[in-house]
Amino acid sequence: MDEKDLKYGLFADAPDLVDTIPALGKLKKACPAYISRAEKAQCIARKFAREEMLPRVLAIDTRCSKDPQYVDWDLWRKANDLKLNIAAVPVKMGGLGWSALDNAVLVEELSSVCLANAANITFNTFGLLGALVECKTDIVLNIIRMMVDAQKKGEPLFWSWAITEPSAGTDMEDGEAMAQMKASTSARKVPGGYRLNGTKCFITNGSLAHYVIATIPMDPSHPKESMATFFVPTTTKGFSVGRIERKCGQKASQTAEIFFDDVFVPEENLWEPPGRGLRHTREILSITRGYIGLCGVAMARGALDHCIRFANQKKRNGHMLLDEDWVKFAIADMMKDIMAVRAACYNFAIALDTSHIWSLFEKLPIKASLKILPGKMILGDALLNLSRLKPVRLLGSKYKGSIVSDRMVEKFVTEGSALKVAGTDLAVRVGSRVLDIVGLEGMAYDLGMEKYFRDAKVTQIYEGSNQANRIDLFHNTIGTLR
Ligand SMILES: Cc1cc2nc3c(=O)[nH]c(=O)nc-3n(C[C@H](O)[C@H](O)[C@H](O)COP(=O)(O)OP(=O)(O)OC[C@H]3O[C@@H](n4cnc5c(N)ncnc54)[C@H](O)[C@@H]3O)c2cc1C
């Protein structure tokens, strides 16, 4: 088969979104602007992934194996120039105004080439996500202002979300498990704020972060009842970074230990009061788990793309490997799983747009404000000062609370858990099966296929281990059976 006839995945002519997910084609008739923007996002993201990421990801991976602190800042700057790291920020405020669907497209395209480098670019939306979950007006405006300012200056601005501790990983994400655990971090009330102590570990971008959103209990022996969420600038005295982990995969995405040694956090940086920390965690998970499922699908797609290309070029017994029936059968088998889970992930992204925090941007008061107010004014000092007044501050979070209920968060966690397990298990399965097809040459680093397998394995662990996600899924759908 001619290379140009291989119109699948990485090699397809963009945009192929509505061709590969027919439901989006149907939706395009009802909401043309919504789907057209997603198609445009696919063109931009695919071009960046193919032209900027693909030629260098293996070299970055090699470099990071030797030096876990290495970051390809040139690649990061190119993404920053395209505003891919502030894609979710509304256009009026300086971003691309990309919806949850558009961001899903971005995450998929970049992760199909390299999840670790995709993480360095797209996980920057984390600050915005944490702020939107809070939805206190001053927090949201302030975070967006910082993101937009940094993007304009071409300066990196990284955020970390720190929940895992040496004594608690899964336990920090689940109410029942948390009730049993003993936390190794603690916070105590002092005049004007709080003092934080303890260690968090395996924190993505912990070594690069300018701000950390940390979940820490006031009483380590009663974490569930006393867990609070703090916003910590990493320049604060007492904050330090420990070991950067050497991982089997996703080497270009730094994962680090962070230490809190009597770190002072002022009252206004208490994002969630004691007892509300787990709720904050669950709401973030209700969004991120679905996206990690899509990262899994993307890696499976990328690995399969490489495999198809290889099998189309490799001669065996006088014909191409791709012409063997067993190879066609195996590829079709993998494709059907990718198609099914991918469609489910896009369903999830559309649900985020229609019913979760992304829907806020479509609500009349916010849509109208974004339309009427001049861009400079929205992120200006006057509005920011106004948003700090207590009644205004709480208005946003009250409004959001009326849209995103606790019950709805748990429904999204359930669906997200299903996708996270389905997508990341698929990535490992496909990552392994394509290596079986390719054979010995697949073991070679330069072919770029064994990297998918290594990267995929890591996703089964984070955002809650897949076992923990299965337990979550069971509890939230069937309940606790005795
Ligand atoms: C690359 C990477 C990036 C990460 N980034 C972050 C980050 O940015 N922020 C952050 O906070 N954390 C992060 N983590 C940590 C990650 O979320 C945890 O590793 C994960 O939650 C699992 O926790 P654990 O490793 O402590 O395993 P444990 O919780 O100790 O689990 C060990 C084993 O026991 C099983 N298990 C645990 N509890 C139960 C239970 N109740 N019932 C049955 N089985 C159970 C698990 O499934 C697993 O098989 C990251 C991890 C990695 C590898």
The ligand as a Tripos MOL2 file, in Angstrom:
@<TRIPOS>MOLECULE
LIG
   53    58     1     0     0
SMALL
NO_CHARGES

@<TRIPOS>ATOM
      1 C1          3.9950    9.7820   36.7430 C.3       1 LIG1
      2 C2          3.1760   10.0380   37.9600 C.ar      1 LIG1
      3 C3          2.6620   11.3070   38.1560 C.ar      1 LIG1
      4 C4          1.9170   11.5890   39.3100 C.ar      1 LIG1
      5 N1          1.4540   12.8700   39.5050 N.ar      1 LIG1
      6 C5          0.8100   13.1690   40.6530 C.ar      1 LIG1
      7 C6          0.4090   14.5180   40.9340 C.ar      1 LIG1
      8 O1          0.6000   15.4270   40.1240 O.2       1 LIG1
      9 N2         -0.1880   14.7780   42.1140 N.ar      1 LIG1
     10 C7         -0.4210   13.8080   43.0360 C.ar      1 LIG1
     11 O2         -0.9530   14.1160   44.0800 O.2       1 LIG1
     12 N3         -0.0600   12.5210   42.8070 N.ar      1 LIG1
     13 C8          0.5560   12.1780   41.6430 C.ar      1 LIG1
     14 N4          0.9700   10.8820   41.4040 N.ar      1 LIG1
     15 C9          0.7100    9.8650   42.4030 C.3       1 LIG1
     16 C10        -0.4180    8.9190   42.0020 C.3       1 LIG1
     17 O3         -1.6430    9.5940   41.9770 O.3       1 LIG1
     18 C11        -0.3890    7.7470   42.9850 C.3       1 LIG1
     19 O4          0.7740    6.9910   42.6780 O.3       1 LIG1
     20 C12        -1.5970    6.8690   42.8600 C.3       1 LIG1
     21 O5         -2.7100    7.5190   43.3980 O.3       1 LIG1
     22 C13        -1.4100    5.5360   43.5860 C.3       1 LIG1
     23 O6         -0.9980    5.7520   44.8890 O.3       1 LIG1
     24 P1          0.2300    4.9090   45.5210 P.3       1 LIG1
     25 O7          1.3260    4.9220   44.5410 O.co2     1 LIG1
     26 O8          0.5080    5.4530   46.8840 O.co2     1 LIG1
     27 O9         -0.3040    3.4660   45.6270 O.3       1 LIG1
     28 P2         -1.0910    2.8350   46.8280 P.3       1 LIG1
     29 O10        -2.2690    3.6770   47.1740 O.co2     1 LIG1
     30 O11        -0.1370    2.5090   47.9200 O.co2     1 LIG1
     31 O12        -1.6120    1.5000   46.1740 O.3       1 LIG1
     32 C14        -0.7590    0.3400   46.0340 C.3       1 LIG1
     33 C15        -1.5940   -0.7810   45.5020 C.3       1 LIG1
     34 O13        -2.6850   -1.0650   46.3910 O.3       1 LIG1
     35 C16        -3.9270   -0.9490   45.7140 C.3       1 LIG1
     36 N5         -4.9070   -0.3320   46.5930 N.ar      1 LIG1
     37 C17        -4.7790    0.8330   47.2500 C.ar      1 LIG1
     38 N6         -5.8880    1.0920   47.9690 N.ar      1 LIG1
     39 C18        -6.7350    0.0550   47.7820 C.ar      1 LIG1
     40 C19        -8.0250   -0.2700   48.2630 C.ar      1 LIG1
     41 N7         -8.6900    0.5370   49.1010 N.pl3     1 LIG1
     42 N8         -8.5800   -1.4320   47.8640 N.ar      1 LIG1
     43 C20        -7.9170   -2.2590   47.0170 C.ar      1 LIG1
     44 N9         -6.6850   -2.0130   46.5350 N.ar      1 LIG1
     45 C21        -6.1060   -0.8510   46.8930 C.ar      1 LIG1
     46 C22        -3.6340   -0.0550   44.5280 C.3       1 LIG1
     47 O14        -4.5390   -0.2590   43.4640 O.3       1 LIG1
     48 C23        -2.2340   -0.4780   44.1430 C.3       1 LIG1
     49 O15        -2.2900   -1.6560   43.4000 O.3       1 LIG1
     50 C24         1.6810   10.5670   40.2530 C.ar      1 LIG1
     51 C25         2.1900    9.2770   40.0400 C.ar      1 LIG1
     52 C26         2.9190    9.0120   38.9080 C.ar      1 LIG1
     53 C27         3.4700    7.6300   38.7050 C.3       1 LIG1
@<TRIPOS>BOND
     1     1     2 1
     2     2     3 ar
     3     2    52 ar
     4     3     4 ar
     5     4     5 ar
     6     4    50 ar
     7     5     6 ar
     8     6     7 ar
     9     6    13 1
    10     7     8 2
    11     7     9 ar
    12     9    10 ar
    13    10    11 2
    14    10    12 ar
    15    12    13 ar
    16    13    14 ar
    17    14    15 1
    18    14    50 ar
    19    15    16 1
    20    16    17 1
    21    16    18 1
    22    18    19 1
    23    18    20 1
    24    20    21 1
    25    20    22 1
    26    22    23 1
    27    23    24 1
    28    24    25 2
    29    24    26 1
    30    24    27 1
    31    27    28 1
    32    28    29 2
    33    28    30 1
    34    28    31 1
    35    31    32 1
    36    32    33 1
    37    33    34 1
    38    33    48 1
    39    34    35 1
    40    35    36 1
    41    35    46 1
    42    36    37 ar
    43    36    45 ar
    44    37    38 ar
    45    38    39 ar
    46    39    40 ar
    47    39    45 ar
    48    40    41 1
    49    40    42 ar
    50    42    43 ar
    51    43    44 ar
    52    44    45 ar
    53    46    47 1
    54    46    48 1
    55    48    49 1
    56    50    51 ar
    57    51    52 ar
    58    52    53 1
@<TRIPOS>SUBSTRUCTURE
     1 LIG1         1 GROUP 0 **** ****
